[in-house]
Structure formats: structure tokens, C-alpha cells
Amino acid sequence: VFEKLHARCQAAGNTRGAAASSDVASWIAMFYWSRFHDPERALKWAERIPPSYERELWRATCLSTLRPGPEAVEAARKLIQMKPEAALSYFIASTAYLGAGNAEKAAEMASKATERAPRSAMPRLMLANALRLQGKFPESHAALVKATEVEPDAAIARYYLGLSLQGQGILEEASRSFENALEIAERQPERVHAGAQRDH
């Protein structure tokens, strides 16, 4: 399993700019697999890889879960230094800063990720979360709306938009958004699992 994920990691690291936007969701699914299934083992495995972009990618992702804070942020900074053109570098940096409790910096990194992957919902969802944690609720909601516009078939974007609408008391629209998310999930379950189950 880890060898398969490593191959994907290499491919992600070699993908650049806006052309990579359609791949961002599958990238993130790969890292969530390492984070939520066995992050300790994933980190140990990453430490054995020769120094490279993909090694730091694994390390930063796992550290954000296992030891959120300066070590994870430093690993994320290395990603940006190695591949400043890659949306994924900034997405992972946003995750690291969020784990370290710096929502303002997380929003900055997520914004840079959206610039490099303008057709992907995932960086915009991270941006929305970072803005919400700063109390910037209108801006957070706008980021969620944009996420559904750039990637209409992203069920997770519809779901979080529904939560935002629900929190504002706009219940009819929230219900519609939840129904849309469910419809997409039933029609395209692979987009919800984003490949994680296929590799498990």
C-alpha cells in the first residue's frame, strides 16, 4: 500500500500549477489515508525515503497529525522551498499552520494554493476553514460558494456549504445543499472516498 501511495506522491510532486487542479482531491485523499489510518507507520516509512520532495510531503502531512506545531510547519516550509510552484506545497503548509494554531497564516497558504489550483475545491475548503477560525464568516462562506462553483461535483464542498447555510439560519438552501451533496455522493462514491478505499 505504501509503495502505491509513494508512486502517487511522486506524481503529485511533479505536477505543476493550474494544470494540477483536477488532481488535488486525489492528492489529499492519499495524505488523509496516511494521517487517519496509520500515521506513525507512515512517518517511519517516510523517514526511510532518500531526501526528496515526496519525502517532505509525507513527513509534513504525518507530523501535522502526530506532532502539530513547529516541526510540522518547518517540514511544510521545506516543501515550498523545494517546489514553490506546486499547489500541494501550500495546501500542506496550510494544514500545518492550522494544526499549529495559526489560522491567519493557514489562510494565506490556502489562498496561494487556490491561485495554483484554481479549478479545485479542496484548497478553497481549507481557506474557508481558516477564515472561519478567524471569525471571518462572510469571507468563509464566500470561499465555500466558490468551491462549489469551481468543482460542482465535489460532494464535500456542497456538504460544508450546507453547514455554513445552516449556521446562518438559511435552512431551505442548506437542505438543498445537503441533498445535492447526497446525490453526488450516491452517484459518484469514488469522489467521496477519493480513492482511499481502493488503496486500503
C-alpha positions as MATLAB code, in Angstrom:
seq = 'VFEKLHARCQAAGNTRGAAASSDVASWIAMFYWSRFHDPERALKWAERIPPSYERELWRATCLSTLRPGPEAVEAARKLIQMKPEAALSYFIASTAYLGAGNAEKAAEMASKATERAPRSAMPRLMLANALRLQGKFPESHAALVKATEVEPDAAIARYYLGLSLQGQGILEEASRSFENALEIAERQPERVHAGAQRDH';
ca = [
       0.000    0.000    0.000;
       2.733    2.453    0.955;
       4.566    1.783   -2.315;
       1.407    2.668   -4.257;
       0.960    5.834   -2.259;
       4.613    6.735   -2.770;
       4.159    6.474   -6.535;
       1.194    8.841   -6.335;
       3.185   11.173   -4.147;
       5.939   11.367   -6.749;
       3.412   12.117   -9.472;
       1.838   14.856   -7.359;
       5.185   16.451   -6.646;
       5.981   16.607  -10.357;
       2.663   18.244  -11.278;
       2.636   21.987  -11.610;
       0.308   24.943  -11.348;
      -3.270   25.221  -12.536;
      -2.896   22.129  -14.669;
      -2.769   20.177  -11.438;
      -6.170   21.358  -10.223;
      -8.073   18.223  -11.180;
      -5.632   16.103   -9.178;
      -5.752   17.974   -5.879;
      -8.628   15.948   -4.412;
      -6.864   12.645   -5.091;
      -3.644   14.039   -3.619;
      -5.420   14.975   -0.422;
      -7.154   11.618   -0.165;
      -3.758    9.944   -0.265;
      -2.482   12.044    2.613;
      -5.636   11.651    4.669;
      -5.141    7.897    4.309;
      -1.704    8.195    5.894;
      -2.985   10.557    8.573;
      -6.051    8.700    9.755;
      -5.208    5.048    9.152;
      -1.667    4.662   10.449;
       0.257    7.954   10.688;
       3.012    6.536   12.920;
       3.830    3.812   10.431;
       3.551    6.252    7.524;
       6.011    8.629    9.194;
       8.524    5.856    9.889;
       8.217    4.744    6.288;
       8.752    8.310    5.040;
      11.923    8.653    7.104;
      13.459    5.807    5.062;
      12.946    7.592    1.734;
      16.005    9.426    0.375;
      15.771   13.226    0.733;
      13.253   14.459   -1.808;
      10.067   16.455   -2.260;
       7.864   13.425   -1.732;
       9.682   12.564    1.498;
       8.969   16.011    2.920;
       5.409   15.761    1.651;
       4.847   12.608    3.680;
       6.649   13.977    6.722;
       4.764   17.271    6.811;
       1.416   15.517    6.457;
       2.079   12.939    9.150;
       3.645   15.452   11.521;
       0.586   17.703   11.201;
      -1.380   14.872   12.810;
       1.142   13.335   15.179;
       3.008   16.407   16.390;
       1.238   19.565   15.185;
       3.401   22.589   15.768;
       6.847   23.922   14.799;
       8.196   20.612   13.437;
       5.260   20.177   11.051;
       5.453   23.824    9.975;
       9.173   23.525    9.276;
       8.573   20.432    7.149;
       5.891   22.338    5.229;
       8.246   25.271    4.659;
      10.701   22.873    3.060;
       8.011   21.843    0.593;
       7.529   25.432   -0.528;
      11.271   25.932   -0.872;
      11.564   22.779   -2.978;
       8.512   23.337   -5.195;
       7.104   26.852   -4.838;
       5.041   26.357   -7.994;
       3.077   23.363   -6.630;
      -0.397   23.927   -5.174;
       0.120   20.934   -2.921;
       3.073   22.584   -1.164;
       0.841   25.399    0.021;
      -2.102   23.170    0.835;
       0.035   21.056    3.162;
       1.565   24.227    4.631;
      -1.955   25.496    5.337;
      -2.734   22.242    7.148;
       0.460   22.541    9.197;
      -0.190   26.137   10.211;
      -3.768   25.318   11.121;
      -2.540   22.490   13.356;
      -0.093   24.913   14.952;
      -2.949   27.277   15.794;
      -2.051   29.978   13.256;
      -5.277   30.413   11.280;
      -4.119   33.669    9.677;
      -1.029   32.053    8.167;
      -3.092   28.995    7.216;
      -5.459   31.231    5.238;
      -2.504   32.855    3.481;
      -1.121   29.474    2.447;
      -4.558   28.228    1.338;
      -5.009   31.352   -0.798;
      -1.734   30.610   -2.556;
      -2.872   27.032   -3.119;
      -6.086   28.267   -4.766;
      -4.037   30.503   -7.067;
      -2.096   27.460   -8.251;
      -5.103   25.109   -8.453;
      -7.984   27.436   -9.368;
     -10.305   24.657  -10.515;
     -10.080   22.599   -7.322;
     -12.486   22.813   -4.393;
     -10.119   21.400   -1.768;
      -7.829   24.441   -1.244;
     -10.921   26.639   -1.037;
     -12.372   24.411    1.682;
      -9.148   24.802    3.640;
      -9.313   28.567    3.078;
     -12.926   28.641    4.301;
     -11.984   26.771    7.463;
      -9.049   29.065    8.211;
     -11.219   32.147    7.686;
     -13.967   30.727    9.890;
     -11.488   30.192   12.720;
     -10.589   33.883   12.469;
     -14.239   34.831   12.809;
     -14.426   35.979    9.179;
     -17.723   34.269    8.496;
     -18.850   36.128    5.326;
     -15.447   35.523    3.694;
     -15.535   31.882    4.789;
     -18.986   31.424    3.269;
     -17.854   33.092    0.033;
     -14.950   30.632   -0.210;
     -17.390   27.728    0.180;
     -19.671   29.124   -2.541;
     -16.659   29.472   -4.836;
     -15.615   25.882   -4.081;
     -18.983   24.606   -5.343;
     -18.691   26.805   -8.431;
     -15.220   25.674   -9.479;
     -15.926   21.981   -8.754;
     -19.718   21.412   -8.877;
     -19.391   17.645   -8.419;
     -17.421   17.866   -5.175;
     -19.873   16.469   -2.626;
     -17.766   17.606    0.311;
     -17.951   21.226   -0.870;
     -21.760   21.015   -1.062;
     -21.843   19.492    2.400;
     -19.766   22.224    4.039;
     -21.716   24.900    2.211;
     -24.851   23.347    3.704;
     -23.345   23.565    7.192;
     -22.497   27.223    6.636;
     -26.022   27.995    5.445;
     -27.489   26.061    8.358;
     -25.392   28.060   10.797;
     -26.780   31.268    9.298;
     -30.349   30.019    9.645;
     -30.869   29.756    5.877;
     -32.436   26.348    6.273;
     -34.126   25.854    2.914;
     -30.920   26.500    0.980;
     -28.964   24.404    3.490;
     -31.322   21.497    2.909;
     -30.862   21.840   -0.857;
     -27.109   21.839   -0.466;
     -27.194   18.696    1.701;
     -29.461   16.989   -0.834;
     -27.068   17.915   -3.652;
     -24.149   16.527   -1.662;
     -26.002   13.275   -1.053;
     -26.991   12.970   -4.704;
     -23.386   13.441   -5.827;
     -22.127   11.001   -3.189;
     -24.569    8.330   -4.335;
     -23.775    8.951   -7.996;
     -20.008    9.185   -7.579;
     -18.967    7.416   -4.359;
     -15.377    7.360   -5.537;
     -15.284   11.160   -5.231;
     -16.294   10.919   -1.585;
     -13.742    8.262   -0.715;
     -11.381    9.876   -3.248;
      -9.516    6.670   -3.789;
      -8.744    5.884   -0.157;
     -10.820    2.729   -0.110;
      -9.305    1.463   -3.334;
      -5.853    1.522   -1.754;
      -6.843    0.245    1.694;
];
